[in-house]
Amino acid sequence: MSDLIDFAVADVWRDHYYEMGMTQFPSPSYVANRDKALLDTLAAIRDTLEALLEGGAGVPPRSSSSRAQYRPPPSPPPSTDGKRGIPL
């Protein structure tokens, strides 16, 4: 694949052209940011696994934004004949 970008561009545009497949050379900051995000994720996974292996006392709680709080479905009101259910 030949590089379709033959002029100087800002890193933001170079990264955009890289994602579009117009060049095979991303900016240095593109690679560094992706690597840092991956390393941060791997470090969090490692820390969680170590805490689980040590007995679970140090397991960090889940953040409330990661999962919606469970609410049981509402029960239908009793029907007029005393049985639970939805009258038809």
N, CA, C and O atoms as CSV, one atom per row, in Angstrom:
chain,resi,resn,atom,element,x,y,z
A,1,MET,N,N,0.853,-1.177,0.000
A,1,MET,CA,C,0.000,0.000,0.000
A,1,MET,C,C,0.895,1.235,0.000
A,1,MET,O,O,1.807,1.350,0.819
A,2,SER,N,N,0.640,2.115,-0.883
A,2,SER,CA,C,1.417,3.351,-0.914
A,2,SER,C,C,0.739,4.400,-0.038
A,2,SER,O,O,-0.473,4.370,0.176
A,3,ASP,N,N,1.541,5.312,0.454
A,3,ASP,CA,C,1.027,6.378,1.304
A,3,ASP,C,C,0.353,7.425,0.424
A,3,ASP,O,O,0.991,8.016,-0.447
A,4,LEU,N,N,-0.944,7.653,0.656
A,4,LEU,CA,C,-1.700,8.604,-0.154
A,4,LEU,C,C,-1.593,10.031,0.351
A,4,LEU,O,O,-2.152,10.945,-0.256
A,5,ILE,N,N,-0.883,10.237,1.456
A,5,ILE,CA,C,-0.725,11.572,2.024
A,5,ILE,C,C,0.672,12.065,1.656
A,5,ILE,O,O,1.668,11.551,2.165
A,6,ASP,N,N,0.744,13.049,0.784
A,6,ASP,CA,C,2.055,13.540,0.331
A,6,ASP,C,C,2.301,14.985,0.758
A,6,ASP,O,O,3.052,15.709,0.105
A,7,PHE,N,N,1.665,15.403,1.857
A,7,PHE,CA,C,1.855,16.758,2.364
A,7,PHE,C,C,1.798,16.700,3.884
A,7,PHE,O,O,1.251,15.755,4.452
A,8,ALA,N,N,2.349,17.687,4.529
A,8,ALA,CA,C,2.373,17.721,5.989
A,8,ALA,C,C,0.971,17.987,6.542
A,8,ALA,O,O,0.267,18.877,6.064
A,9,VAL,N,N,0.583,17.226,7.528
A,9,VAL,CA,C,-0.721,17.399,8.168
A,9,VAL,C,C,-0.530,17.331,9.681
A,9,VAL,O,O,0.483,16.834,10.172
A,10,ALA,N,N,-1.512,17.835,10.399
A,10,ALA,CA,C,-1.505,17.762,11.858
A,10,ALA,C,C,-1.715,16.312,12.284
A,10,ALA,O,O,-2.226,15.498,11.514
A,11,ASP,N,N,-1.316,15.996,13.516
A,11,ASP,CA,C,-1.444,14.631,14.023
A,11,ASP,C,C,-2.887,14.140,14.006
A,11,ASP,O,O,-3.145,12.966,13.738
A,12,VAL,N,N,-3.822,15.037,14.290
A,12,VAL,CA,C,-5.238,14.651,14.293
A,12,VAL,C,C,-5.662,14.175,12.906
A,12,VAL,O,O,-6.339,13.155,12.774
A,13,TRP,N,N,-5.262,14.916,11.875
A,13,TRP,CA,C,-5.611,14.523,10.512
A,13,TRP,C,C,-4.862,13.270,10.096
A,13,TRP,O,O,-5.424,12.421,9.404
A,14,ARG,N,N,-3.613,13.137,10.500
A,14,ARG,CA,C,-2.846,11.936,10.158
A,14,ARG,C,C,-3.526,10.701,10.761
A,14,ARG,O,O,-3.624,9.659,10.113
A,15,ASP,N,N,-3.990,10.831,11.995
A,15,ASP,CA,C,-4.684,9.712,12.637
A,15,ASP,C,C,-5.993,9.390,11.919
A,15,ASP,O,O,-6.348,8.223,11.753
A,16,HIS,N,N,-6.705,10.430,11.498
A,16,HIS,CA,C,-7.945,10.216,10.741
A,16,HIS,C,C,-7.654,9.496,9.431
A,16,HIS,O,O,-8.346,8.541,9.081
A,17,TYR,N,N,-6.635,9.947,8.707
A,17,TYR,CA,C,-6.263,9.292,7.445
A,17,TYR,C,C,-5.806,7.857,7.685
A,17,TYR,O,O,-6.047,6.985,6.850
A,18,TYR,N,N,-5.147,7.602,8.823
A,18,TYR,CA,C,-4.716,6.245,9.164
A,18,TYR,C,C,-5.929,5.344,9.391
A,18,TYR,O,O,-5.966,4.210,8.913
A,19,GLU,N,N,-6.921,5.855,10.125
A,19,GLU,CA,C,-8.124,5.062,10.381
A,19,GLU,C,C,-8.946,4.837,9.117
A,19,GLU,O,O,-9.658,3.838,9.016
A,20,MET,N,N,-8.860,5.747,8.158
A,20,MET,CA,C,-9.570,5.600,6.885
A,20,MET,C,C,-8.803,4.703,5.905
A,20,MET,O,O,-9.331,4.338,4.855
A,21,GLY,N,N,-7.563,4.351,6.246
A,21,GLY,CA,C,-6.767,3.489,5.385
A,21,GLY,C,C,-6.002,4.222,4.300
A,21,GLY,O,O,-5.522,3.598,3.354
A,22,MET,N,N,-5.882,5.534,4.422
A,22,MET,CA,C,-5.195,6.312,3.392
A,22,MET,C,C,-3.690,6.380,3.619
A,22,MET,O,O,-2.943,6.754,2.715
A,23,THR,N,N,-3.240,6.022,4.820
A,23,THR,CA,C,-1.812,5.979,5.115
A,23,THR,C,C,-1.566,4.838,6.090
A,23,THR,O,O,-2.454,4.448,6.849
A,24,GLN,N,N,-0.376,4.322,6.059
A,24,GLN,CA,C,-0.041,3.246,6.987
A,24,GLN,C,C,0.807,3.744,8.153
A,24,GLN,O,O,1.343,2.947,8.923
A,25,PHE,N,N,0.925,5.060,8.281
A,25,PHE,CA,C,1.755,5.658,9.308
A,25,PHE,C,C,0.931,6.561,10.227
A,25,PHE,O,O,0.682,7.716,9.881
A,26,PRO,N,N,0.498,6.059,11.401
A,26,PRO,CA,C,-0.212,6.933,12.340
A,26,PRO,C,C,0.770,7.865,13.037
A,26,PRO,O,O,1.983,7.671,12.972
A,27,SER,N,N,0.232,8.872,13.700
A,27,SER,CA,C,1.098,9.797,14.440
A,27,SER,C,C,1.646,9.096,15.679
A,27,SER,O,O,1.048,8.129,16.152
A,28,PRO,N,N,2.759,9.562,16.204
A,28,PRO,CA,C,3.303,8.954,17.429
A,28,PRO,C,C,2.347,9.028,18.615
A,28,PRO,O,O,2.308,8.110,19.435
A,29,SER,N,N,1.582,10.101,18.714
A,29,SER,CA,C,0.648,10.216,19.835
A,29,SER,C,C,-0.499,9.215,19.712
A,29,SER,O,O,-1.031,8.781,20.734
A,30,TYR,N,N,-0.895,8.837,18.511
A,30,TYR,CA,C,-1.965,7.860,18.296
A,30,TYR,C,C,-1.567,6.524,18.895
A,30,TYR,O,O,-2.338,5.903,19.627
A,31,VAL,N,N,-0.360,6.091,18.578
A,31,VAL,CA,C,0.116,4.813,19.081
A,31,VAL,C,C,0.305,4.883,20.597
A,31,VAL,O,O,-0.075,3.952,21.306
A,32,ALA,N,N,0.881,5.960,21.096
A,32,ALA,CA,C,1.141,6.091,22.524
A,32,ALA,C,C,-0.168,6.101,23.320
A,32,ALA,O,O,-0.242,5.475,24.378
A,33,ASN,N,N,-1.190,6.790,22.839
A,33,ASN,CA,C,-2.469,6.846,23.552
A,33,ASN,C,C,-3.143,5.484,23.581
A,33,ASN,O,O,-3.694,5.085,24.607
A,34,ARG,N,N,-3.103,4.766,22.465
A,34,ARG,CA,C,-3.701,3.427,22.428
A,34,ARG,C,C,-2.953,2.482,23.360
A,34,ARG,O,O,-3.571,1.699,24.081
A,35,ASP,N,N,-1.623,2.554,23.346
A,35,ASP,CA,C,-0.828,1.690,24.217
A,35,ASP,C,C,-1.071,2.011,25.681
A,35,ASP,O,O,-1.167,1.099,26.503
A,36,LYS,N,N,-1.172,3.299,26.024
A,36,LYS,CA,C,-1.397,3.677,27.413
A,36,LYS,C,C,-2.765,3.191,27.887
A,36,LYS,O,O,-2.885,2.703,29.011
A,37,ALA,N,N,-3.783,3.313,27.065
A,37,ALA,CA,C,-5.116,2.844,27.444
A,37,ALA,C,C,-5.111,1.331,27.656
A,37,ALA,O,O,-5.725,0.829,28.598
A,38,LEU,N,N,-4.421,0.611,26.782
A,38,LEU,CA,C,-4.339,-0.841,26.923
A,38,LEU,C,C,-3.578,-1.216,28.189
A,38,LEU,O,O,-3.997,-2.120,28.912
A,39,LEU,N,N,-2.478,-0.545,28.466
A,39,LEU,CA,C,-1.698,-0.836,29.667
A,39,LEU,C,C,-2.488,-0.533,30.938
A,39,LEU,O,O,-2.395,-1.277,31.913
A,40,ASP,N,N,-3.263,0.548,30.938
A,40,ASP,CA,C,-4.092,0.877,32.096
A,40,ASP,C,C,-5.148,-0.202,32.336
A,40,ASP,O,O,-5.393,-0.592,33.477
A,41,THR,N,N,-5.769,-0.680,31.264
A,41,THR,CA,C,-6.777,-1.733,31.379
A,41,THR,C,C,-6.150,-3.029,31.891
A,41,THR,O,O,-6.705,-3.684,32.774
A,42,LEU,N,N,-5.006,-3.393,31.343
A,42,LEU,CA,C,-4.332,-4.609,31.782
A,42,LEU,C,C,-3.896,-4.517,33.242
A,42,LEU,O,O,-3.964,-5.509,33.968
A,43,ALA,N,N,-3.450,-3.345,33.681
A,43,ALA,CA,C,-3.057,-3.159,35.083
A,43,ALA,C,C,-4.265,-3.321,36.006
A,43,ALA,O,O,-4.145,-3.922,37.074
A,44,ALA,N,N,-5.413,-2.800,35.614
A,44,ALA,CA,C,-6.623,-2.948,36.426
A,44,ALA,C,C,-7.039,-4.410,36.511
A,44,ALA,O,O,-7.450,-4.873,37.575
A,45,ILE,N,N,-6.937,-5.139,35.410
A,45,ILE,CA,C,-7.269,-6.565,35.412
A,45,ILE,C,C,-6.305,-7.323,36.309
A,45,ILE,O,O,-6.723,-8.178,37.090
A,46,ARG,N,N,-5.009,-7.014,36.204
A,46,ARG,CA,C,-4.012,-7.675,37.040
A,46,ARG,C,C,-4.285,-7.427,38.513
A,46,ARG,O,O,-4.231,-8.358,39.316
A,47,ASP,N,N,-4.577,-6.183,38.881
A,47,ASP,CA,C,-4.845,-5.854,40.278
A,47,ASP,C,C,-6.066,-6.599,40.804
A,47,ASP,O,O,-6.060,-7.078,41.938
A,48,THR,N,N,-7.100,-6.696,39.997
A,48,THR,CA,C,-8.308,-7.405,40.407
A,48,THR,C,C,-8.032,-8.892,40.588
A,48,THR,O,O,-8.480,-9.492,41.565
A,49,LEU,N,N,-7.297,-9.490,39.655
A,49,LEU,CA,C,-6.967,-10.909,39.774
A,49,LEU,C,C,-6.099,-11.181,41.003
A,49,LEU,O,O,-6.312,-12.177,41.694
A,50,GLU,N,N,-5.136,-10.323,41.283
A,50,GLU,CA,C,-4.302,-10.499,42.466
A,50,GLU,C,C,-5.150,-10.416,43.736
A,50,GLU,O,O,-4.943,-11.186,44.674
A,51,ALA,N,N,-6.095,-9.491,43.764
A,51,ALA,CA,C,-6.962,-9.358,44.931
A,51,ALA,C,C,-7.829,-10.607,45.103
A,51,ALA,O,O,-8.054,-11.045,46.231
A,52,LEU,N,N,-8.311,-11.178,44.017
A,52,LEU,CA,C,-9.117,-12.391,44.098
A,52,LEU,C,C,-8.288,-13.568,44.600
A,52,LEU,O,O,-8.770,-14.372,45.398
A,53,LEU,N,N,-7.054,-13.671,44.141
A,53,LEU,CA,C,-6.186,-14.768,44.567
A,53,LEU,C,C,-5.788,-14.650,46.027
A,53,LEU,O,O,-5.523,-15.665,46.672
A,54,GLU,N,N,-5.740,-13.440,46.564
A,54,GLU,CA,C,-5.360,-13.231,47.956
A,54,GLU,C,C,-6.524,-13.445,48.920
A,54,GLU,O,O,-6.322,-13.377,50.133
A,55,GLY,N,N,-7.684,-13.690,48.445
A,55,GLY,CA,C,-8.813,-13.957,49.325
A,55,GLY,C,C,-10.012,-13.082,49.089
A,55,GLY,O,O,-11.046,-13.290,49.725
A,56,GLY,N,N,-9.928,-12.143,48.233
A,56,GLY,CA,C,-11.082,-11.351,47.866
A,56,GLY,C,C,-11.367,-10.162,48.758
A,56,GLY,O,O,-12.276,-9.386,48.462
A,57,ALA,N,N,-10.621,-9.990,49.841
A,57,ALA,CA,C,-10.915,-8.863,50.724
A,57,ALA,C,C,-10.616,-7.529,50.064
A,57,ALA,O,O,-11.255,-6.523,50.372
A,58,GLY,N,N,-9.653,-7.515,49.161
A,58,GLY,CA,C,-9.267,-6.264,48.533
A,58,GLY,C,C,-9.881,-6.042,47.166
A,58,GLY,O,O,-9.414,-5.189,46.411
A,59,VAL,N,N,-10.914,-6.790,46.835
A,59,VAL,CA,C,-11.534,-6.639,45.528
A,59,VAL,C,C,-12.261,-5.305,45.483
A,59,VAL,O,O,-13.116,-5.035,46.325
A,60,PRO,N,N,-11.929,-4.476,44.510
A,60,PRO,CA,C,-12.611,-3.176,44.444
A,60,PRO,C,C,-14.081,-3.366,44.073
A,60,PRO,O,O,-14.402,-4.209,43.236
A,61,PRO,N,N,-14.972,-2.594,44.685
A,61,PRO,CA,C,-16.392,-2.728,44.339
A,61,PRO,C,C,-16.651,-2.217,42.928
A,61,PRO,O,O,-15.940,-1.352,42.416
A,62,ARG,N,N,-17.664,-2.762,42.331
A,62,ARG,CA,C,-18.037,-2.288,40.999
A,62,ARG,C,C,-18.559,-0.877,41.090
A,62,ARG,O,O,-19.216,-0.498,42.059
A,63,SER,N,N,-18.259,-0.113,40.075
A,63,SER,CA,C,-18.791,1.241,40.058
A,63,SER,C,C,-20.275,1.178,39.731
A,63,SER,O,O,-20.719,0.306,38.984
A,64,SER,N,N,-21.025,2.090,40.285
A,64,SER,CA,C,-22.468,2.062,40.081
A,64,SER,C,C,-22.836,2.350,38.630
A,64,SER,O,O,-23.919,1.980,38.178
A,65,SER,N,N,-21.941,3.006,37.901
A,65,SER,CA,C,-22.267,3.330,36.519
A,65,SER,C,C,-22.039,2.152,35.585
A,65,SER,O,O,-22.499,2.176,34.444
A,66,SER,N,N,-21.323,1.100,36.056
A,66,SER,CA,C,-21.036,-0.011,35.164
A,66,SER,C,C,-22.245,-0.920,34.987
A,66,SER,O,O,-22.324,-1.658,34.006
A,67,ARG,N,N,-23.172,-0.875,35.910
A,67,ARG,CA,C,-24.307,-1.779,35.818
A,67,ARG,C,C,-25.536,-1.124,36.442
A,67,ARG,O,O,-25.452,-0.495,37.497
A,68,ALA,N,N,-26.651,-1.280,35.790
A,68,ALA,CA,C,-27.889,-0.715,36.327
A,68,ALA,C,C,-28.327,-1.504,37.548
A,68,ALA,O,O,-28.132,-2.718,37.611
A,69,GLN,N,N,-28.912,-0.825,38.509
A,69,GLN,CA,C,-29.367,-1.478,39.718
A,69,GLN,C,C,-30.600,-2.320,39.403
A,69,GLN,O,O,-31.487,-1.881,38.670
A,70,TYR,N,N,-30.654,-3.531,39.959
A,70,TYR,CA,C,-31.763,-4.443,39.697
A,70,TYR,C,C,-33.014,-3.985,40.431
A,70,TYR,O,O,-32.980,-3.673,41.621
A,71,ARG,N,N,-34.109,-3.952,39.699
A,71,ARG,CA,C,-35.409,-3.682,40.294
A,71,ARG,C,C,-36.326,-4.816,39.882
A,71,ARG,O,O,-36.463,-5.082,38.688
A,72,PRO,N,N,-36.964,-5.501,40.838
A,72,PRO,CA,C,-37.855,-6.593,40.455
A,72,PRO,C,C,-39.060,-6.047,39.699
A,72,PRO,O,O,-39.478,-4.910,39.917
A,73,PRO,N,N,-39.608,-6.859,38.819
A,73,PRO,CA,C,-40.773,-6.381,38.067
A,73,PRO,C,C,-41.955,-6.168,39.015
A,73,PRO,O,O,-42.088,-6.872,40.016
A,74,PRO,N,N,-42.795,-5.210,38.700
A,74,PRO,CA,C,-43.942,-4.959,39.574
A,74,PRO,C,C,-44.918,-6.130,39.506
A,74,PRO,O,O,-45.143,-6.707,38.442
A,75,SER,N,N,-45.488,-6.465,40.647
A,75,SER,CA,C,-46.472,-7.550,40.644
A,75,SER,C,C,-47.828,-6.962,40.257
A,75,SER,O,O,-48.166,-5.848,40.657
A,76,PRO,N,N,-48.595,-7.713,39.483
A,76,PRO,CA,C,-49.907,-7.186,39.074
A,76,PRO,C,C,-50.854,-7.149,40.273
A,76,PRO,O,O,-50.725,-7.962,41.188
A,77,PRO,N,N,-51.781,-6.236,40.274
A,77,PRO,CA,C,-52.737,-6.152,41.390
A,77,PRO,C,C,-53.665,-7.366,41.378
A,77,PRO,O,O,-53.900,-7.967,40.330
A,78,PRO,N,N,-54.185,-7.717,42.543
A,78,PRO,CA,C,-55.113,-8.858,42.561
A,78,PRO,C,C,-56.375,-8.539,41.758
A,78,PRO,O,O,-56.857,-7.408,41.718
A,79,SER,N,N,-56.870,-9.573,41.136
A,79,SER,CA,C,-58.093,-9.367,40.354
A,79,SER,C,C,-59.297,-9.332,41.295
A,79,SER,O,O,-59.151,-9.532,42.501
A,80,THR,N,N,-60.461,-9.084,40.757
A,80,THR,CA,C,-61.658,-8.918,41.583
A,80,THR,C,C,-62.100,-10.246,42.222
A,80,THR,O,O,-62.816,-10.226,43.223
A,81,ASP,N,N,-61.694,-11.383,41.673
A,81,ASP,CA,C,-62.114,-12.655,42.257
A,81,ASP,C,C,-61.095,-13.166,43.290
A,81,ASP,O,O,-61.207,-14.304,43.746
A,82,GLY,N,N,-60.120,-12.355,43.656
A,82,GLY,CA,C,-59.177,-12.715,44.695
A,82,GLY,C,C,-57.935,-13.427,44.209
A,82,GLY,O,O,-57.013,-13.644,44.995
A,83,LYS,N,N,-57.877,-13.799,42.938
A,83,LYS,CA,C,-56.710,-14.466,42.402
A,83,LYS,C,C,-55.746,-13.435,41.839
A,83,LYS,O,O,-56.149,-12.401,41.306
A,84,ARG,N,N,-54.458,-13.747,41.972
A,84,ARG,CA,C,-53.466,-12.825,41.407
A,84,ARG,C,C,-53.443,-13.015,39.899
A,84,ARG,O,O,-53.544,-14.133,39.393
A,85,GLY,N,N,-53.311,-11.937,39.217
A,85,GLY,CA,C,-53.230,-12.017,37.771
A,85,GLY,C,C,-53.804,-10.778,37.149
A,85,GLY,O,O,-54.357,-9.911,37.825
A,86,ILE,N,N,-53.666,-10.715,35.876
A,86,ILE,CA,C,-54.175,-9.578,35.137
A,86,ILE,C,C,-55.530,-9.971,34.559
A,86,ILE,O,O,-55.626,-10.944,33.810
A,87,PRO,N,N,-56.560,-9.235,34.895
A,87,PRO,CA,C,-57.888,-9.589,34.362
A,87,PRO,C,C,-57.916,-9.399,32.844
A,87,PRO,O,O,-57.362,-8.441,32.304
A,88,LEU,N,N,-58.564,-10.320,32.195
A,88,LEU,CA,C,-58.691,-10.244,30.733
A,88,LEU,C,C,-59.981,-9.655,30.305
A,88,LEU,O,O,-60.233,-9.525,29.107
